[in-house]
Every structure is written in C-alpha cells, then in structure tokens.
C-alpha cells in the first residue's frame, strides 16, 4: 500500500536508522521548539504593546531561550522532603519523551520522515496522550495539594478533549482512507476539483473538524485558554509548583514540543503537509503527494513549507493565548462534552456520508 | 446570543493583532532616555542662597528626612547709627533620599523658592549612606531643574511679578519726584549764594541714596529671563543674568533721568563746590555710596559667565565696586 519510501529506507539497517531518528526528534524538539518558544515571547510581547526579550544574543534577544536553558541548568534541583523522589524525578521525562516520539511519524517534507507507519495517525494520537501520565505523576509525587489538583485537572481535561480530537482525526482518516500520515498528504493531493489536478486540502471540506481539532489540541497541550492544570492564579502553577531547574525546563520544553507536534499534525491532516497547495507539486519535484521525487532544492523547499505551516499554526496558538482569558474548570468540561463532542460526531457523520455519496 | 459571542471572540483577536502591528510603547531605558514629564519628581534641588533657615520644610516633612543646621551672625547696620541685625546662616542642609518618599511637601511649603523638583533620577548607589545628599550636592541638582512651565493663555501674572512691577513703578515715581524737588529749590534761591548751596546740598545725597535703593532691591528683568530660558539656559543662570540685566537697565534709566534734570543739578552743585564748608561732607557722601554695597556690574557679569555661583559673583562684585570707588576717592583727594 505504501507507495512512497522515506529517505530512511535507503539506509542499510536499523542501527544506521536510529541516529537519523534521534536527529529528527532532537532537531524538532530542541531547535524548532525553541524557535516557537522565542516566537511566543515576541508575539505575546508585541500583542501586549511590549518588546519582549531584547538583550540576550544582541539582535532582538534571539538567544533568550538559550540563556534561559543555561539558567535552568545552573539552578538547584530541589526535591521536596515528602515528595516521592523517584516518581518526582521521572515525571518530566515521562512527559517529554512521548512529545518527542510523535515526531517519528510526522512527514516533514517529501521523503523526509523517520517512519511511515500504516497506523501513523493512531500512533501519534496514542503516544501523545502518554504525556498526561507524566503530568499526573509529577503532580502526585510533589506531595502538594495544589500540584495534585492541577494534575487531576490535567487528566480530566485530557479525557474530555481526547475524544473530540480523535473523532476529528478519524474523520480525516475516513476521507483519506488511510491512517498513514504520508498517505493523508497524498490523499489531499489526489482529492481534486473535478476535471483539474488542483487538490483540495482537507481543511476545506472539514473546516468544522479543523476547528474542533485545533481547540482540542490546545486543551491537550494545556495551553491558554485551557491551562487549568497550570492556572498560576488559582493553583500556583499546578503540577509545576514544586519543580525547579532542569526538570521544570523539561516540562516547558514538553509544552513547546507539543505545540510543534500538534501544529505539524494539523498541517499534515488539514493543510496538505509539505506541499504549497496539494496537487500542484513543488518546484524541483516530480509527482505529487507521497510519491514525489525531489532533488535537494525541492526537498528543502518542502521542509520549509512544512515549517512555515507549523509556525503559522503555532502563531495562532500564541495569538489565542494572548487574546482569551482562562476558562473555568466546569466551563471547560461543559464545552467539551456538550459542544465539541456532539459537533465532532456530526462532523464524522457528514464526512462519512459525503464519502459514500461522492 | 451565540452569534454575538462568536463576534466578540473575533473582535478580541482583532484587538491583539492590531496591537502586534503597532509599534510597542516600551522605552529601552538604559539605551534611550525616558521622556519624562516636566514636573517629574526625580530629586529635590536646593537653591541655598534663598534659604532663610525657616525650618518649614524640615518640620513639614512626613519622613523627617531633612536635616538643617545654622548659626546666627551679626550683620553691621546698613546706615550709620542703625541697629545691628542678626541673620541665620545655613551651615548644613541635607535630604536623606533613602527616607524621602517624594511627596513634595517641602517644595510646596518653601516660602522663599529654595527647593525645586528636578526630573533627574539616576542617583542610586551601592551604599545607602550615599543617599544622604548634603547642601553642595543638592545645589548641584539646581542645574538640572527645568524652567517653569509657561502660564496658560490669559492667565493672571503671579503675585511675585505683579508686586515687583508695582514696586518698580513706585520707585520710579519717587525718583522722578525727588529729582524734580531737587531741581526746584536750586532754581528758586539762585541769588542767595551759600545759603542756597546748603539747602541744595541736603537733597543731593538723598537723591544719590534713592538711586542706591533702586538697584539694591534687585528684581528680575522678565524679558531677559524669558529669552534665556527659551535659549535653554538653566533657571539659575537665567535668573542671575536677568537680575544683572535689570540692574543695568535701572541704572541707565536713572542716569538718563538725572541727565534730563541736569541743568538744575549743575546749578545746585556748582555753588556747593565753591563753598569750602561743604567740602567736608563730600567724601562722607562717597562713603555712604561704598557702604550701600553697589555691585560692580562688569565684574559680576564676568564671574557669572565663568560659571561662579550667583552668591559668590555678587559678593566679589561688591568688593570690586568698593575697591574701585575707594580708588576713585583717593584719586580725587590727590588731585
């Protein structure tokens, strides 16, 4: 079924593939996530008529997050006396590693992906949910009631918003007839306006689904306006209260890596992945969708387009964070169960009917 | 309702986007100077020559952060036979900015315009003791005091200015009357010789004294002051120069008046010079001049231009005047 082969398949064996995988994960987590983090600093600042970081690194504070990282490493690693030390120390890792593992299946450009799993979408959503265990572990092990409340809120939120997220993604899978992320990109290229080769990105037929997926992913990432597990004004940062230094930094990195991962997922599911417009192909490439044969320039262009889409979606996440105040906990639950889940069921029904009719 | 809610959400996004596209309001402080309001409460400056040690500021200070020490000095009588006066001399004036809460009550309460707000704010230190600014330091802040903001259109002139104008007006009338009075008796008893001379000699010193008084209560020449302020000079400079300008103008005016009444004066003085009996009061009259402490304008201007404080310039100019006058008198005696 898989028509396309990633660059990785050309490598001789699994031991040669592993460094490539780790490279993609770390590159996305350490570089793209920090760029998104820096963008959040600056966008948030300018939307609040401020300047944001201006000193670190010289030019508009570009090195602010690097400096922050160095600061976090230098800080004392405090473990509260009553905390469950082992769980407390493991929690940031449990949260961070799943966020990194998502990048394995995300196609970043024509033939640039680590794995093309046939159940890629399922894998991404499933492994993304594991992070909640790290959150719960951290909150529980802190031996702090605010942390515990935050952690429980986080898990309750995950349960509530995982459903609309999966239902919206399922609608995409129905339309693409595949769970493979690469094939979903191909499907958008092949889902053409009748009589032409111009594809339609899935955001057009599934605008509602995109809205649901976006909202639910914000909630899954504990991003404002759905940051009740952190809620600094009520829970003094919830499950993060007792964390300092590098462990705290790992939780922060998890958030940014999650933003990148979710943006990448949305770009693949709804925006046609690395193609500027699905079906039109990239300059320097032959073929469409997953079957593209690209030179170096075309590959880089494809990756650039994908990064642009990730940045644009991350920007919208920041924009929403700046604009809207935090919801109340009961409003959050109500919004999911009474609005998003019925809408996503409606969405999947409409998409299924459309798939059968057309 | 749901439609309206959705519209509100979009409006909110519009607001944040609009602000992102506008330039930020941040001022990058150490890199660029903040644009402070003219009446910013940065630091309190002291014009110590205006201070009379009345202690009002110190007593009104809610934090008790103003320290004043003074001693009394005897001032010799201005006129012979007068009573010696005592005067407070400021020894120490210090404001502890570690205690000060910048309420500005001291500035408000000062009746002699000795305390001013300056927008200067960069005087933080590593040592809290250094926040105790002594008299000299407070005097230095005076240079950073901005000119007072202009009055509103059609505003009533401040009382100080109207009072000064009234005073000058009255003094001028008085001087005019005196010169006319002097001229009248000189003409009337022209045939009497010595007797008339005695009568004329009496008002002459009085007139001279009047001139003294005019110049003594030094006022500010408003025109010069405004011009200098507009040129960006510090208030202190402008005030000193404006005072100097006032003194110059006043002198020129009186001299012109005397010259206008010159015929009478000459008639009055020529007989006095002839009479040997009148020779004795002549140097005494000169002495009165010297004691009245007129300022040598040339020296004064020069010293002010050199950046000396107004007080020093004035005292040195006085000394220079006395020296000159004495030299003149001696020269006259030799001749």
Interface residues (C-beta under 8 A of the other chain):
Chain A: X43 X45 X46 X47 X48 X49 X50 X51 X54 X319 X320 X322 X323 X324
Chain B: X9 X12 X13 X15 X16 X17 X19 X20 X22 X24 X25 X26 X28
